[in-house]
């Protein structure tokens, strides 16, 4: 009897988790991607990382996005 009472809540939580899990990496990583892409774009025009532009990211991160 109690499961019928909470079934809509359980179902909505399950559906929310099912659709949210694939987008979780996007929500975590999307802010830094813009910084990496901007650094990579600057490298393509001849700028040197950590001399012409700097951000507190680990070494070679801009080379991975180039």
C-alpha positions, 0 to 999 in steps of 0.5 A: 500500500505504501509503495503505491503512494510513493511510486510517482516520486520514485519514478520521477527521481529515476527518470531525472537521474536517468536523463541527468547522468549523461549530461553530468560531465558537461555540467562539470567541465563546460567552464574550463573548456572555453579557457582551453579553447581560447588558449589553443586559439592563441597558440594557432596565431603564434602565442607561446603558453605561459609567456604570452598568456597564462592560466593556473592550469597544468602544463601542456593542457593547451597542447591537448586541445590544439 
